[in-house]
Amino acid sequence: MLAAERKNLILEKLQDEKRVVVGELSELFSVSEETIRRDLDKLDKEGLADKIYGGAVLVESNNTDVPFSVRKKRNMLGKRVIAELIRDIVADGDHIILDPSTTAVSIAKALKEKKRLTVVTNSIEVLVELSDVSGWDIISTGGNLRENYLALVGPKTVETVQSFNADKVILSCKGMDMQRGITDANEMFSQVKKAMLRSAKQKILAVDYTKFDKVAFAQICEVIDLDMVVTDVRPSDRWMKYFKNKGIVCLYGKENEDHSFCE
């Protein structure tokens, strides 16, 4: 097993259990405890974990950029719910922009039954997911590949995105707050998402319930800049009232209507 693969598996375990023990990891991966300590040192330096005596604990922060391979396993049911709702609002022949989020990959899968779509994306994973679809126009933005994130970013990406006029942009975020707006953990990602918003008529935020009332490092836009929010669980009454007052459509999973999150 490669060191990078083992590190991501340790991070997955941290995401699930919130803490790990050196001895247990050593047995699990059949490597020395010193090797595991080096892995934990790297996670600590990257701000993904805090080393403690005998192991490490998860750093839970909206400003932490977790690798794509780990993020895609989070709240998979919620992402499917969101993707199914998005499928119903995308029409045959639409021109859409998808960001490099794990939710966008679920959306791409759900849209495969549509006809004649044009998809602009900076997501390597979305490009791969749609590589077997016929009759569509799939456009890569180009740009610089961001290590561990399967995403293209930088000035070239922004320039390409700004050259299009799409019907819909569908993007995600790390946090949504009534005062601080829509935010992401990384400024390079937020710059691309700002360009995406400027390049589409309808602005749709696809975000699971865990992102509400959270604030990350870099602002993408204000909440009122959105036309629609699509989420997996019914937002709190406070958020539903806010959306109504601002003229923002909110779609959420019907099967979760009785399980809205608290204020």
VEXTORRO-841030 format. One line per 10 residues: for each residue x, y, z of N, C-alpha, C. Coordinates in Angstrom, 1 decimal. Each point is the difference from the previous one (the first is absolute). Example, Ala and Ser with C-alpha at 12.3 -4.5 7.8 and 13.67 -1.06 7.14 Angstrom:
REM residues 2
13.2 -5.7 7.8 -0.9 1.2 0.0 0.9 1.2 0.0 ~ -0.4 1.1 -0.7 0.9 1.1 0.0 -0.8 1.1 0.8
//
This chain:
REM residues 263
0.8 -1.2 0.0 -0.8 1.2 0.0 0.9 1.3 0.0 ~ -0.3 0.9 -0.9 0.7 1.2 0.0 -0.3 0.9 1.2 ~ 1.0 0.8 0.4 -0.1 0.8 1.2 -1.2 1.0 -0.2 ~ -0.2 0.6 -1.2 -1.1 0.9 -0.2 -1.3 -0.7 0.2 ~ -0.1 -1.2 -0.5 -1.3 -0.8 0.2 -0.2 -0.3 1.5 ~ 1.0 -0.4 0.7 -0.1 -0.3 1.4 -0.4 1.3 0.8 ~ 0.5 1.1 -0.4 -0.3 1.2 0.7 -1.5 0.4 -0.2 ~ -0.5 -0.2 -1.2 -1.4 0.3 -0.2 -0.9 -1.0 0.7 ~ 0.4 -1.2 0.1 -0.8 -1.0 0.8 0.0 0.4 1.5 ~ 1.1 0.4 0.5 0.1 0.5 1.4 -1.0 1.2 0.1
0.1 0.9 -0.9 -0.9 1.2 0.0 -1.5 -0.4 0.0 ~ -0.3 -1.0 -0.8 -1.4 -0.6 -0.1 -0.4 -0.5 1.4 ~ 0.9 -0.7 0.6 -0.2 -0.6 1.4 -0.2 1.1 1.0 ~ 0.8 1.1 -0.1 -0.2 1.2 0.8 -1.4 0.6 -0.2 ~ -0.4 0.1 -1.2 -1.3 0.6 -0.3 -1.1 -0.8 0.6 ~ 0.1 -1.3 0.0 -1.0 -0.9 0.6 0.0 0.0 1.5 ~ 1.2 -0.1 0.6 0.2 -0.3 1.4 0.5 1.1 0.8 ~ 0.4 1.1 -0.6 0.5 1.2 0.6 1.4 -0.1 0.7 ~ 0.5 -1.2 0.2 1.3 -0.2 0.6 0.5 -1.3 -0.5 ~ 1.4 -0.1 0.0 0.6 -1.3 -0.4 1.2 -0.3 1.0
0.4 -1.2 0.1 1.0 -0.5 0.9 1.1 -0.6 -0.8 ~ 1.3 0.4 0.3 1.1 -0.4 -0.8 0.1 -1.6 -0.1 ~ -0.1 -0.6 1.2 0.1 -1.5 0.0 -1.0 -0.7 -0.9 ~ -1.2 0.5 0.1 -1.1 -0.6 -0.8 0.2 0.2 -1.5 ~ 0.5 1.2 -0.4 0.3 0.3 -1.4 1.2 -0.9 -0.5 ~ 0.9 -0.2 0.9 1.2 -0.8 -0.4 -0.4 -1.4 -0.3 ~ -0.9 -0.6 0.8 -0.5 -1.3 -0.3 -0.9 0.0 -1.2 ~ -0.8 1.0 -0.2 -1.0 0.0 -1.1 0.7 0.1 -1.3 ~ 1.1 0.7 -0.1 0.7 0.2 -1.3 1.3 -0.8 -0.1 ~ 0.3 -0.8 1.0 1.2 -0.8 0.0 1.3 0.8 -0.3
0.1 1.1 0.7 1.2 0.8 0.0 0.4 0.3 1.4 ~ 1.2 0.5 0.1 0.6 0.4 1.3 -0.8 1.2 0.6 ~ 0.1 0.0 1.4 -0.6 1.2 0.7 0.7 1.3 -0.4 ~ 1.3 -0.1 -0.3 0.7 1.2 -0.5 -0.5 0.5 -1.3 ~ -0.4 -0.9 -0.9 -0.5 0.4 -1.3 -1.4 0.7 0.2 ~ -0.8 -0.5 0.9 -1.3 0.6 0.3 0.2 1.4 0.7 ~ 1.0 0.1 0.8 0.3 1.3 0.6 0.4 1.0 -1.1 ~ 0.7 -0.4 -1.0 0.4 0.9 -1.1 -1.3 0.4 -0.7 ~ -0.9 -0.9 -0.3 -1.3 0.3 -0.6 -0.8 1.0 0.8 ~ 0.0 -0.2 1.3 -0.8 0.9 0.8 0.7 1.4 0.1
1.4 0.0 -0.1 0.7 1.3 -0.1 -0.4 0.8 -1.2 ~ -0.2 -0.7 -1.1 -0.4 0.7 -1.3 -1.4 0.5 0.1 ~ -0.9 -0.8 0.6 -1.4 0.5 0.2 0.0 1.2 0.9 ~ 0.8 0.0 1.0 0.1 1.1 1.0 0.5 1.2 -0.7 ~ 1.0 -0.1 -0.8 0.6 1.2 -0.7 -1.0 0.5 -1.0 ~ -0.8 -0.8 -0.6 -1.0 0.4 -1.0 -1.3 0.6 0.7 ~ 0.0 0.0 1.3 -1.2 0.5 0.7 -1.2 -0.9 0.0 ~ 0.2 -1.3 -0.3 -1.1 -0.9 -0.1 -0.2 -0.8 1.3 ~ 1.0 0.0 0.8 0.0 -0.8 1.3 0.9 0.7 1.0 ~ -0.3 -0.3 1.3 0.9 0.5 1.1 0.6 -1.2 0.6
1.3 -0.1 0.0 0.7 -1.1 0.7 -0.2 0.1 1.5 ~ -0.3 -1.2 0.6 -0.1 -0.1 1.5 0.9 -1.2 0.4 ~ 0.2 -0.1 1.3 0.8 -1.2 0.4 -0.7 -1.3 -0.4 ~ 0.7 -0.8 -0.8 -0.4 -1.3 -0.4 -0.9 0.0 -1.3 ~ -0.3 1.2 -0.6 -0.9 0.0 -1.1 -0.2 1.4 -0.5 ~ -1.3 0.3 -0.5 -0.3 1.3 -0.5 -1.5 0.1 0.0 ~ -0.5 1.3 0.0 -1.4 0.3 0.0 -0.3 0.8 -1.2 ~ -1.2 -0.1 -0.5 -0.4 0.8 -1.2 -0.1 1.5 0.3 ~ 0.4 0.8 -1.0 -0.2 1.4 0.1 -1.2 0.3 -0.8 ~ -1.1 0.5 0.6 -1.2 0.3 -0.7 -0.1 1.5 -0.2
0.2 0.4 -1.3 0.0 1.4 -0.3 -0.5 0.1 -1.4 ~ -0.8 1.1 -0.3 -0.5 0.3 -1.3 1.1 0.5 -0.9 ~ 1.1 0.4 0.6 1.1 0.5 -0.8 1.0 -1.0 -0.4 ~ -0.3 -1.3 0.3 0.9 -1.1 -0.3 -0.4 -0.6 -1.3 ~ 0.9 -0.1 -0.9 -0.3 -0.6 -1.3 0.4 -1.5 -0.1 ~ -1.0 -0.8 0.2 0.2 -1.5 0.1 0.1 -0.5 -1.4 ~ 0.9 -1.0 -0.3 0.1 -0.5 -1.4 -1.3 -0.6 -0.5 ~ -0.1 0.1 -1.3 -1.2 -0.4 -0.7 -0.4 -1.4 0.3 ~ 1.0 -0.9 0.0 -0.3 -1.5 0.3 -0.6 -0.2 1.3 ~ 0.2 0.9 1.0 -0.6 -0.1 1.3 -1.4 0.6 0.0
-0.1 1.2 -0.6 -1.3 0.8 0.0 -1.1 -0.8 -0.7 ~ 0.4 -0.7 -1.1 -1.1 -0.7 -0.7 -0.8 -1.0 0.7 ~ 0.6 -0.5 1.1 -0.7 -1.0 0.8 -0.8 0.6 1.2 ~ 0.0 1.3 0.1 -0.9 0.6 1.0 -1.4 0.1 -0.5 ~ -0.9 -0.2 0.9 -1.5 0.2 -0.2 -0.4 -0.4 -1.4 ~ 0.3 -1.2 -0.4 -0.3 -0.4 -1.4 -1.5 0.0 -0.3 ~ -0.8 -0.4 1.0 -1.4 0.0 -0.2 -0.5 1.4 -0.2 ~ 0.5 1.0 0.7 -0.4 1.4 -0.2 0.3 0.5 -1.3 ~ 1.2 -0.4 -0.6 0.4 0.4 -1.3 -0.9 -0.6 -1.1 ~ -0.5 -1.2 0.2 -0.9 -0.6 -0.9 -1.3 0.7 0.0
-0.5 0.3 1.2 -1.3 0.8 0.1 0.1 1.3 -0.8 ~ 1.1 0.7 0.2 0.2 1.3 -0.6 0.1 -0.2 -1.5 ~ 0.7 -1.0 -0.5 0.1 -0.3 -1.4 -1.3 -0.3 -0.7 ~ -0.9 -0.7 0.7 -1.3 -0.3 -0.6 -0.8 1.2 -0.1 ~ 0.1 0.9 1.0 -0.8 1.3 -0.1 0.6 0.8 -1.2 ~ 1.3 0.1 -0.1 0.6 0.7 -1.1 -0.4 -0.5 -1.4 ~ -0.1 -1.4 -0.1 -0.4 -0.6 -1.2 -1.4 0.5 -0.5 ~ -0.9 0.2 0.9 -1.3 0.5 -0.3 -0.1 1.4 -0.5 ~ 1.1 0.8 0.2 -0.1 1.4 -0.4 0.9 0.3 -1.2 ~ 0.8 -1.0 -0.4 0.8 0.2 -1.2 -0.7 -0.6 -1.2
-0.2 0.8 -1.0 -0.7 -0.3 -1.2 0.9 -0.5 -1.1 ~ -0.6 -0.9 -0.9 0.8 -0.4 -1.2 0.5 1.2 -0.7 ~ 1.2 0.0 -0.5 0.6 1.1 -0.7 0.5 1.1 0.8 ~ 0.0 -0.1 1.3 0.5 1.1 0.9 1.6 0.1 -0.2 ~ 0.5 1.2 0.2 1.4 0.2 0.2 0.3 0.2 1.4 ~ 0.7 -0.8 0.7 0.2 0.1 1.4 1.5 0.0 0.4 ~ 0.3 0.6 1.1 1.4 0.0 0.6 0.0 -0.7 1.3 ~ 0.9 -1.0 0.1 0.2 -0.7 1.2 1.3 0.2 0.7 ~ 0.0 0.2 1.3 1.3 0.3 0.7 0.7 -1.4 0.3 ~ 1.2 0.1 0.6 0.7 -1.3 0.3 -0.4 -0.6 1.3
-1.2 0.1 0.5 -0.4 -0.6 1.3 -0.4 -1.4 -0.2 ~ 0.0 -0.8 1.1 -0.4 -1.3 0.0 -1.5 -0.1 -0.3 ~ -0.8 1.0 0.4 -1.4 0.1 -0.3 -0.2 0.1 -1.5 ~ 0.9 0.7 -0.7 -0.1 0.1 -1.4 0.1 -1.3 -0.8 ~ 0.8 -0.9 0.6 0.2 -1.3 -0.6 -1.3 -0.8 0.1 ~ -0.7 0.1 1.1 -1.3 -0.7 0.2 -1.0 0.6 -0.9 ~ 0.1 1.3 -0.2 -1.0 0.7 -1.0 0.3 -0.5 -1.4 ~ 1.3 -0.1 -0.4 0.3 -0.4 -1.3 -0.6 -1.4 -0.3 ~ 0.2 -0.9 1.0 -0.6 -1.3 -0.1 -1.5 0.0 -0.2 ~ -0.7 0.8 0.7 -1.4 0.1 0.0 -0.5 0.6 -1.3
0.8 0.8 -0.7 -0.4 0.7 -1.2 0.1 -0.8 -1.3 ~ 0.6 -1.2 0.1 0.4 -0.7 -1.2 -1.2 -0.4 -0.9 ~ -1.2 0.0 0.6 -1.2 -0.3 -0.8 -0.4 1.2 -0.9 ~ 0.5 1.2 0.3 -0.4 1.2 -0.7 0.6 -0.1 -1.5 ~ -0.5 0.8 -0.8 0.5 0.1 -1.4 0.6 1.3 -0.4 ~ 1.0 0.0 -0.8 0.6 1.2 -0.6 0.5 1.0 1.0 ~ 0.5 -0.4 1.2 0.5 1.0 0.9 1.4 0.5 -0.4 ~ 0.3 1.2 0.3 1.3 0.5 0.0 0.5 0.3 1.4 ~ 1.1 -0.6 0.3 0.5 0.1 1.4 1.4 0.6 0.0 ~ 0.2 1.1 0.7 1.3 0.6 0.2 0.4 -0.3 1.4
1.2 -0.5 0.2 0.5 -0.4 1.3 1.5 0.1 0.2 ~ 0.4 0.3 1.2 1.4 -0.1 0.3 0.3 -1.2 0.9 ~ -0.9 -1.0 0.0 0.2 -1.2 0.8 0.4 -1.1 -0.9 ~ 1.2 -0.6 0.4 0.5 -1.2 -0.7 -0.9 -1.1 0.2 ~ -0.6 -0.2 1.2 -0.9 -1.1 0.3 -1.3 0.1 -0.8 ~ -0.5 1.2 -0.2 -1.2 0.1 -0.8 0.3 -0.3 -1.4 ~ 1.1 0.4 -0.5 0.4 -0.3 -1.4 0.1 -1.5 -0.2 ~ 0.6 -0.7 0.9 0.1 -1.5 -0.1 -1.4 -0.6 0.1 ~ -0.8 0.5 0.9 -1.4 -0.6 0.2 -0.8 0.2 -1.3 ~ 0.2 1.0 -0.7 -0.8 0.3 -1.2 0.7 -0.5 -1.3
1.1 -0.6 0.1 0.8 -0.4 -1.2 -0.7 -1.0 -0.8 ~ -1.0 -0.7 0.5 -0.7 -1.0 -0.8 -1.4 0.4 -0.5 ~ -0.3 1.3 0.2 -1.3 0.5 -0.4 0.1 0.5 -1.4 ~ -1.0 -0.4 -0.8 0.0 0.5 -1.5 -1.1 1.0 -0.2 ~ 0.3 0.9 -0.9 -1.0 1.0 -0.4 0.1 1.3 0.9 ~ 1.0 0.0 0.9 0.2 1.2 0.8 1.3 0.7 -0.5 ~ 0.1 1.3 0.4 1.2 0.8 -0.2 0.7 0.2 1.4 ~ 1.1 -0.7 0.2 0.7 0.1 1.3 1.2 0.9 -0.2 ~ 0.1 1.1 0.8 1.0 0.9 -0.2 0.9 0.2 1.3 ~ 1.3 -0.3 -0.1 0.9 0.2 1.1 0.5 1.5 0.0
0.1 0.5 1.2 0.4 1.4 0.1 1.5 0.2 -0.3 ~ 0.8 -1.2 0.2 1.4 0.2 0.1 0.4 0.7 1.2 ~ 1.3 0.2 0.2 0.6 0.6 1.2 1.0 -0.9 0.7 ~ 0.3 0.4 1.2 1.0 -0.7 0.8 -0.6 -1.1 0.8 ~ 0.5 -1.2 0.0 -0.6 -1.1 0.8 0.4 0.2 1.5 ~ -1.0 0.1 0.8 0.3 0.1 1.5 0.2 -1.4 0.6 ~ 1.2 -0.1 0.6 0.4 -1.3 0.6 -1.1 -0.6 0.9 ~ -0.3 -1.2 -0.1 -0.9 -0.8 0.9 -1.5 0.4 -0.2 ~ -0.3 1.0 -0.9 -1.4 0.5 0.0 -0.7 -0.3 -1.4 ~ 0.7 -0.5 -0.9 -0.6 -0.3 -1.4 -0.7 1.2 -0.5
0.5 1.2 0.2 -0.6 1.2 -0.4 1.0 0.9 -0.7 ~ -0.5 0.7 -1.1 0.8 1.0 -0.7 -0.3 1.4 0.5 ~ 1.1 0.7 0.3 -0.2 1.4 0.5 1.0 0.9 -0.6 ~ -0.1 1.3 0.3 1.0 1.0 -0.5 -0.6 0.9 -1.0 ~ 0.8 1.0 -0.5 -0.4 1.0 -1.0 -0.6 -0.6 -1.2 ~ 0.6 -1.1 -0.6 -0.5 -0.6 -1.2 -1.4 -0.5 0.2 ~ -0.3 -0.6 1.2 -1.3 -0.6 0.3 -1.0 1.2 0.1 ~ 0.3 1.0 0.6 -0.9 1.2 0.2 -0.3 0.6 -1.4 ~ 1.0 0.1 -0.8 -0.1 0.6 -1.3 -1.0 -0.8 -0.9 ~ 0.2 -1.3 0.0 -0.8 -0.9 -0.8 -1.5 0.0 0.5
-0.2 0.0 1.3 -1.4 0.0 0.5 -0.7 1.3 -0.4 ~ 0.8 1.1 0.1 -0.6 1.3 -0.3 -0.4 0.2 -1.5 ~ 0.5 -0.9 -0.8 -0.3 0.1 -1.5 -1.3 -0.7 -0.4 ~ -0.7 -0.6 1.0 -1.3 -0.6 -0.3 -1.2 0.7 0.7 ~ -1.2 -0.3 -0.6 -1.2 0.5 0.6 -1.0 -1.2 0.1 ~ 0.0 -0.6 1.2 -0.7 -1.2 0.2 -1.4 0.3 0.6 ~ -0.9 -1.0 -0.2 -1.3 0.1 0.6 0.0 -0.1 1.5 ~ 0.8 -1.0 0.5 0.0 -0.2 1.5 1.5 -0.3 0.4 ~ 0.3 0.5 1.2 1.2 -0.4 0.7 -0.4 -0.7 1.3 ~ 0.6 -1.2 0.2 -0.3 -0.7 1.2 1.3 -0.2 0.8
0.1 0.6 1.1 1.2 -0.1 0.8 -0.3 -0.3 1.5 ~ 1.1 -0.4 0.7 -0.1 -0.3 1.4 0.9 1.0 0.8 ~ 0.1 -0.2 1.3 0.8 0.8 0.8 0.4 -0.7 1.3 ~ 0.8 0.7 0.8 0.3 -0.6 1.3 -0.9 0.6 1.1 ~ -0.5 1.2 -0.2 -0.8 0.6 1.0 -1.0 1.0 -0.6 ~ -1.2 0.1 0.7 -1.0 1.0 -0.4 -0.6 0.7 1.3 ~ 0.2 1.3 0.0 -0.4 0.8 1.2 -0.7 1.2 -0.5 ~ -1.1 0.4 0.7 -0.8 1.1 -0.4 0.8 1.3 0.0 ~ 1.0 0.2 0.8 0.8 1.2 0.1 1.2 -0.1 -0.9 ~ 0.7 -1.1 0.1 1.3 -0.2 -0.7 -0.1 -0.5 -1.4
-1.2 -0.5 -0.4 -0.2 -0.5 -1.4 0.4 -1.4 -0.2 ~ 0.3 -0.2 -1.3 0.4 -1.4 -0.5 1.6 0.0 0.0 ~ 0.6 -0.9 0.7 1.4 0.0 0.2 0.6 -1.4 -0.3 ~ 1.3 0.0 -0.4 0.8 -1.2 -0.3 1.3 0.1 0.8 ~ 0.7 -1.1 0.1 1.2 -0.1 0.8 1.2 0.6 -0.7 ~ -0.1 0.1 -1.3 1.2 0.3 -0.8 -0.3 1.2 -1.0 ~ 0.9 1.0 0.0 -0.3 1.2 -0.9 0.0 -0.4 -1.4 ~ 0.9 -0.9 -0.5 0.0 -0.4 -1.4 -1.3 -0.6 -0.4 ~ -0.6 -0.8 0.8 -1.3 -0.6 -0.3 -1.0 1.1 -0.1 ~ 0.0 0.9 1.0 -1.1 1.0 0.1 0.1 0.9 -1.2
1.2 0.3 -0.5 0.1 0.9 -1.2 -0.6 -0.6 -1.2 ~ 0.2 -1.3 -0.2 -0.6 -0.7 -1.1 -1.5 0.0 0.1 ~ -0.5 -0.3 1.2 -1.5 -0.1 0.2 -0.6 1.4 -0.2 ~ 0.7 1.1 0.4 -0.5 1.3 -0.3 -0.2 0.2 -1.5 ~ 1.0 -0.4 -0.8 -0.1 0.1 -1.4 -1.2 -0.9 -0.6 ~ -0.2 -1.1 0.6 -1.1 -0.9 -0.4 -1.3 0.7 0.2 ~ -0.2 0.6 1.2 -1.2 0.7 0.3 -0.3 1.2 -1.0 ~ 1.1 0.7 -0.4 -0.2 1.1 -1.0 -0.3 -0.5 -1.4 ~ 0.2 -1.3 -0.2 -0.2 -0.6 -1.4 -1.2 -0.8 -0.2 ~ -1.0 0.2 0.9 -1.2 -0.8 -0.1 -1.3 0.8 0.4
-1.1 -0.3 -0.7 -1.2 0.7 0.3 -0.6 -0.4 1.3 ~ -0.1 -1.3 0.3 -0.6 -0.5 1.2 1.1 -0.5 0.9 ~ 0.1 0.5 1.2 1.0 -0.3 1.0 -0.5 -1.0 1.1 ~ 0.5 -1.2 0.0 -0.5 -1.1 0.9 1.1 -0.5 0.9 ~ -0.3 0.1 1.3 0.9 -0.6 1.0 -0.5 -1.3 0.4 ~ 0.8 -1.1 -0.2 -0.3 -1.3 0.4 0.8 -0.4 1.2 ~ -0.6 -0.1 1.1 0.8 0.0 1.3 -0.8 -0.9 1.0 ~ 0.8 -0.8 0.7 -0.7 -0.8 1.0 -0.2 0.7 1.3 ~ -0.8 -0.5 0.9 -0.4 0.7 1.2 1.1 0.4 1.0 ~ 1.2 -0.7 -0.2 1.1 0.3 1.0 0.6 1.3 -0.3
-0.2 0.6 -1.2 0.6 1.3 -0.4 -0.7 1.2 0.5 ~ -1.2 -0.1 0.5 -0.8 1.1 0.5 0.6 0.6 1.3 ~ 0.0 1.3 0.1 0.5 0.7 1.2 1.5 -0.3 0.2 ~ 0.7 -0.2 -1.1 1.5 -0.2 0.1 0.6 1.1 -0.8 ~ 1.3 0.3 0.4 0.7 1.0 -0.7 1.4 -0.5 -0.3 ~ 0.4 0.0 -1.3 1.4 -0.4 -0.3 0.8 1.3 -0.4 ~ 1.2 -0.2 -0.5 1.0 1.1 -0.2 -0.4 1.0 -1.0 ~ -0.3 -0.5 -1.2 -0.1 0.9 -1.2 -1.5 0.1 -0.5 ~ -0.4 1.3 -0.1 -1.4 0.2 -0.4 -0.2 -0.2 -1.5 ~ -1.1 -0.7 -0.4 -0.3 -0.2 -1.4 -1.0 1.0 -0.4
-1.1 0.2 0.8 -1.0 1.0 -0.3 -0.9 0.2 1.2 ~ -0.9 0.9 -0.1 -1.0 0.1 1.0 -1.1 -1.0 -0.2 ~ -0.8 -0.3 1.0 -1.1 -1.0 -0.2 -1.0 0.6 -0.9 ~ -0.2 1.3 0.0 -1.1 0.6 -0.8 0.4 0.0 -1.5 ~ 1.3 -0.4 -0.3 0.4 -0.1 -1.4 -0.5 -1.2 -0.7 ~ -0.5 -1.0 0.8 -0.5 -1.2 -0.4 -1.5 0.0 -0.5 ~ -0.3 -0.8 -0.9 -1.4 -0.2 -0.4 -0.7 -1.2 0.6 ~ 0.8 -1.0 0.4 -0.5 -1.2 0.5 1.0 -0.7 0.9 ~ -0.5 -0.6 1.1 0.8 -0.9 0.8 -0.6 -1.4 0.0 ~ 0.8 -1.0 -0.3 -0.5 -1.4 0.0 0.8 -0.7 1.1
-0.8 -0.6 1.0 0.7 -0.7 1.1 -0.7 -1.3 0.3 ~ 0.6 -0.8 0.9 -0.5 -1.3 0.2 -1.1 0.0 1.1 ~ 0.2 0.9 1.0 -0.9 0.0 1.2 -0.7 1.3 0.1 ~ -1.3 0.0 0.4 -0.7 1.3 0.1 0.8 1.0 0.9 ~ 0.3 1.2 -0.5 0.7 1.0 0.9 -0.9 0.4 1.1 ~ 0.6 0.6 1.0 -0.8 0.5 1.2 -1.0 1.1 -0.5 ~ -1.0 0.2 0.9 -1.0 1.0 -0.3 0.6 1.4 -0.2 ~ 1.1 0.3 0.7 0.7 1.2 -0.2 0.5 0.2 -1.4 ~ 0.7 -1.1 -0.5 0.5 0.0 -1.4 -1.1 0.1 -1.0 ~ -1.1 -0.8 0.2 -1.1 0.0 -0.9 -0.7 1.4 -0.1
-0.1 0.7 1.1 -0.5 1.3 0.0 0.9 1.0 -0.7 ~ 1.3 -0.2 0.2 1.0 0.8 -0.7 0.0 -0.1 -1.5 ~ -0.1 -1.3 -0.5 -0.1 -0.3 -1.4 -1.2 0.7 -0.6 ~ -1.2 -0.2 0.7 -1.2 0.6 -0.5 0.1 1.5 -0.1 ~ 0.5 0.7 1.0 0.2 1.4 0.0 0.9 0.5 -1.1 ~ 1.0 -0.8 -0.3 1.0 0.4 -1.0 -0.4 -0.4 -1.4 ~ -1.1 -0.8 -0.2 -0.4 -0.4 -1.3 0.9 -1.2 -0.5 ~ 0.5 -0.8 0.9 0.9 -1.1 -0.4 -0.8 -1.3 0.1 ~ -0.1 -0.7 -1.1 -0.7 -1.3 0.1 0.9 -1.0 0.7 ~ -0.7 -0.8 0.9 0.8 -1.0 0.7 -0.7 -1.4 -0.2
0.7 -0.9 -0.5 -0.4 -1.4 -0.2 0.7 -0.9 0.9 ~ -0.7 -1.0 0.6 0.6 -0.9 0.9 -0.6 -1.4 -0.1 ~ 0.7 -1.0 0.5 -0.5 -1.3 -0.1 -1.3 -0.2 0.8 ~ -1.1 -0.5 -0.7 -1.3 -0.1 0.6 0.1 -1.1 1.1 ~ 0.8 -1.0 -0.1 0.1 -1.1 0.9 0.6 0.5 1.4 ~ 0.6 1.2 -0.1 0.6 0.5 1.3 -0.8 1.1 0.6 ~ -1.2 0.2 -0.5 -0.8 1.2 0.5 -0.2 0.0 1.5 ~ -0.1 -1.2 0.6 -0.3 -0.1 1.4 1.3 0.1 0.9 ~ 1.1 0.2 -0.7 1.3 0.0 0.7 0.8 1.2 -0.3 ~ -0.6 1.2 0.1 0.7 1.2 -0.3 1.0 0.3 1.1
1.2 0.6 -0.3 1.0 0.3 1.0 -0.5 1.1 0.9 ~ 0.6 0.1 1.2 -0.3 0.9 1.0 0.6 1.4 -0.3 ~ -0.6 1.0 0.7 0.5 1.4 -0.1 1.4 0.0 0.6
//
